[in-house]
Every structure is written in structure tokens, then in C-alpha cells.
Amino acid sequence: MRYEKVIIICGPTGSGKSELGIKIAKRENGEIINCDMGQCYDRIGKGTAKPTEEEINENVVAHNLFGFKKEPENISSFEMCMKIEEECERIIKEKKIPIIVGGSHFYIYSLFFKSRETEKNKITENTLKKQEEKKNIISDCKWEDLYKINKERAKEINIKDEFRIKRAIEIMKEKGKINKLEFLPNKKFKYEIIEKEFEKEEKKEKKIKERIKE
């Protein structure tokens, strides 16, 4: 069992997570790992505060998993966590500190807990591609469709969460049932969490307005 140190910086939009991450990376000889869904996409910039190439070069800190998706497609929590853990292992081997920065809380949660189904199947990149192909087949399925099939599972999923709705229906079609989700603690790394907050409420409003204006 491994317990290498990994820092996680989380908090609300505009609270200064990126700035804090860079400051710590410079001090601790670390690298930044993105854990924000919006910043995964190549063509989305200002609205997500994704750092530009100029900003990355200026700060002289390595940034990983920014803009790696060229098309607007779903990124499952497992896929993202798999990529984050691979980056953590590489950075630790290089005697540096991985610093995970992001606002997508489900991705962060999934770093601590993995579904039992995932642990059993040990999903690979090829499996993910097959899942994507199957998703396209049932692309028109809605929450109401899942509710008709399995009310209990439907109640556990947000009505707007298209990815999990489709995945639940897909499992029903494959296995004829949906097992209750069980999560196992993930003890691969020793995480240190820093929750970034706004110093003042007025500063929060000002920061968000500036982001919208940009």
C-alpha cells in the first residue's frame, strides 16, 4: 500500500485556487494537475480561467491535463481519475509534489472513493471507447425512461445528469438489473486538502463579475 503525498486545492469559482497552486508548486517543487471539467477542453478558455501558454511559461510551473479534449465529449469520473493518478505517479517518480487544482467536486470525490464495479472490471482505454459507442446507441434516453425501468436508481441521479442516466439504462439492458452503487476507499496516495475560500463576500462578487466581463 502506498501513501505518497498529493496536495488537493479546491474551492468556489474565482477564489484563487490556480494562483495558490502555482505559489505552492514554486515553493515545494511541484507540478499542477487540472481537476476541473471545463479546463479539460481545448477550446474553452476565459470562462473557466484556464491558464494560457503565456501564463504557464511565465510562471515556470508545469501544468498537466489542461485542454487535452479537442471535442465536446463527456469525461467520466473514472477516466479523469485514471489520468490524474497516472500524472501523480509520474510526478512522484520525478521527486516532485503533485498539486491537484480544480472545482469539479465529483472528480475530487472519486479520487478518494472508487466504485466497486470499477475495481472489479479494471476498465481500460479500449473499454472506455466501447462504452462511448454504446452510449451513442441510447443517446435519446431520458430520466423518465430510467424512472420507468428502475425508480430507486432514478431517484439517485440528477434529472440533468445525462451521462449517468444513459449509463444506468445501458447497465439495465446488459445485465437486466442495476446494482446499488458501492464505493471503496482509495488509499493509493496520502492527500492533503486545502480548501480555498474568498476573504470577503464583496471580493467574490467583484471577481465573478470580472470573469463574466472577460
C-alpha positions in Angstrom: 0.0 0.0 0.0 1.3 3.4 -1.0 1.0 6.8 0.8 2.9 9.4 -1.3 1.8 12.9 -0.6 -0.5 14.7 -3.0 -1.9 18.1 -2.5 -5.5 19.0 -3.5 -6.7 22.6 -3.8 -10.4 23.0 -4.1 -13.0 25.8 -3.6 -15.5 28.0 -5.3 -15.1 29.7 -8.7 -12.8 32.7 -8.7 -11.5 32.1 -5.1 -7.8 32.0 -6.3 -7.2 28.2 -6.5 -4.9 28.5 -9.5 -2.8 31.3 -8.0 -2.4 29.4 -4.8 -1.5 26.2 -6.7 1.3 28.0 -8.6 2.6 29.6 -5.4 2.8 26.2 -3.7 4.3 24.5 -6.8 7.1 27.0 -6.9 7.8 26.6 -3.2 7.5 22.8 -3.0 9.0 21.8 -6.4 5.6 20.7 -7.7 3.5 20.3 -10.8 -0.1 21.4 -11.3 -2.7 18.8 -12.3 -6.1 20.0 -13.6 -9.2 18.6 -11.9 -11.8 21.0 -13.4 -14.1 19.7 -16.2 -14.2 23.0 -18.1 -10.5 23.3 -18.3 -10.1 19.9 -19.9 -11.4 21.3 -23.1 -9.1 22.8 -25.6 -11.5 25.5 -27.0 -12.8 26.7 -23.6 -10.7 29.4 -22.0 -11.8 32.6 -20.3 -15.0 31.3 -18.7 -13.1 28.5 -16.9 -10.0 30.5 -16.1 -7.8 28.0 -17.9 -4.2 29.3 -18.0 -2.8 30.4 -21.3 0.5 29.2 -22.7 2.0 32.6 -21.9 0.9 32.4 -18.3 2.2 28.8 -17.9 5.6 29.9 -19.4 5.7 33.0 -17.2 5.1 31.0 -14.0 7.7 28.4 -14.9 5.5 25.6 -13.4 4.4 22.5 -15.4 0.6 22.3 -16.0 -0.9 18.9 -16.8 -4.4 17.8 -18.2 -5.3 21.2 -19.5 -7.1 21.3 -22.9 -6.5 17.6 -23.7 -10.0 17.2 -25.0 -10.3 18.6 -28.5 -14.1 17.9 -29.0 -17.1 18.5 -26.7 -17.5 14.9 -25.4 -18.2 13.6 -21.9 -15.4 12.8 -19.5 -16.4 10.2 -16.9 -15.1 10.5 -13.4 -13.2 7.2 -13.8 -11.5 8.4 -17.0 -10.5 11.6 -15.3 -9.3 10.0 -12.1 -7.3 7.4 -14.1 -5.5 10.3 -15.9 -4.9 12.2 -12.7 -3.4 9.2 -10.9 -1.1 8.5 -13.8 0.2 12.1 -13.6 0.6 11.8 -9.9 2.7 8.6 -10.2 4.9 10.2 -12.9 5.4 13.4 -10.9 6.2 11.5 -7.7 8.8 9.3 -9.6 10.4 12.6 -10.6 10.7 13.5 -6.9 8.2 16.3 -7.2 4.9 17.1 -5.4 1.6 16.6 -7.4 -0.8 19.5 -6.8 -4.3 18.8 -8.0 -6.3 22.0 -8.6 -10.0 22.1 -9.6 -13.6 22.9 -8.9 -15.3 19.6 -10.2 -16.1 18.1 -6.8 -17.3 14.7 -8.2 -13.9 14.2 -9.7 -12.2 15.0 -6.4 -14.6 12.7 -4.5 -13.8 9.9 -7.0 -10.1 10.3 -6.1 -11.0 9.1 -2.5 -13.6 6.6 -3.4 -13.9 4.2 -6.4 -17.0 2.3 -7.3 -16.8 -1.5 -6.6 -17.9 -2.1 -10.2 -14.8 -0.2 -11.5 -12.5 -2.1 -9.1 -13.8 -5.4 -10.4 -13.6 -4.6 -14.1 -10.4 -2.6 -14.1 -11.6 -0.6 -17.1 -9.1 0.1 -19.9 -9.0 2.8 -22.6 -10.4 0.3 -25.1 -13.3 -0.4 -22.7 -14.0 3.3 -22.4 -14.2 3.5 -26.2 -16.7 0.7 -26.3 -18.7 2.4 -23.7 -18.8 5.6 -25.7 -20.0 3.6 -28.8 -22.8 2.0 -26.7 -23.7 5.4 -25.3 -24.4 6.7 -28.8 -26.9 3.9 -29.4 -29.0 5.0 -26.4 -28.3 8.8 -26.8 -32.1 9.7 -26.8 -32.8 8.0 -23.4 -34.1 10.4 -20.7 -34.5 10.4 -16.9 -38.2 9.5 -17.4 -37.1 6.3 -19.3 -34.9 5.3 -16.4 -37.6 6.0 -13.9 -40.0 3.6 -15.7 -37.3 0.9 -15.6 -35.9 1.4 -12.1 -37.5 4.1 -9.8 -34.9 3.7 -7.0 -31.9 4.2 -9.2 -33.6 7.1 -11.0 -34.1 8.9 -7.6 -30.3 8.7 -7.0 -29.5 10.5 -10.2 -29.9 14.2 -11.0 -32.6 14.7 -13.7 -30.0 16.7 -15.8 -27.1 14.2 -15.4 -27.4 12.7 -18.9 -24.2 10.6 -18.6 -25.3 8.7 -15.5 -28.8 8.3 -16.8 -27.6 6.7 -20.0 -25.1 4.6 -18.2 -27.8 3.3 -15.8 -30.0 2.4 -18.7 -27.1 0.8 -20.5 -26.4 -1.5 -17.5 -30.1 -2.4 -17.3 -30.0 -3.5 -20.9 -26.8 -5.5 -20.4 -27.5 -7.2 -17.1 -31.2 -6.8 -16.5 -30.6 -5.1 -13.2 -28.7 -2.2 -11.6 -26.7 -2.9 -8.6 -26.7 -0.4 -5.8 -23.6 1.8 -6.1 -20.9 0.9 -3.6 -17.7 2.9 -3.1 -14.4 1.6 -1.7 -11.8 3.9 -0.1 -8.9 4.6 -2.4 -5.6 4.6 -0.4 -3.2 4.9 -3.2 -2.0 8.4 -2.1 -1.9 10.4 1.1 -4.0 13.5 0.2 -3.6 16.9 1.9 -6.6 19.1 1.2 -6.5 22.9 1.0 -10.0 24.5 0.7 -9.7 28.0 -0.8 -12.3 30.5 0.3 -13.0 34.1 -0.5 -11.6 36.6 2.1 -14.7 38.8 1.7 -18.1 38.4 0.1 -17.6 41.7 -1.9 -14.4 40.4 -3.3 -16.2 37.3 -4.5 -18.8 39.3 -6.4 -16.2 41.5 -8.0 -14.1 38.6 -9.1 -17.0 36.8 -10.7 -18.2 39.9 -12.5 -14.7 40.4 -13.9 -14.7 36.8 -15.1 -18.0 37.3 -16.8 -16.9 40.5 -18.4 -13.8 38.8 -19.8 
